[in-house]
Amino acid sequence: MTYSEVNATISSYNRRKQEEAKERASYDYILANLIGVSVARVYSEKQEFPVIGKVYPGLFEDDERIA
């Protein structure tokens, strides 16, 4: 591999790792929110747990089996 190929490979690896970290942070944020909703349900029966389609709108929007 030439220097520029090695450099491009390392840059690509770093970009991929950064995108994986962003994805993980997004899932962690959603999970923290759902845990908060679950705890709120203990104190208030008005609080409803969101359906999965609202939590992950791009993944489960047309799947009506999951409610």
Secondary structure as UniProt FT lines:
FT   HELIX           3..43
FT   TURN            45..46
FT   HELIX           52..55
FT   HELIX           57..60
FT   TURN            61..62
FT   TURN            64..65
//
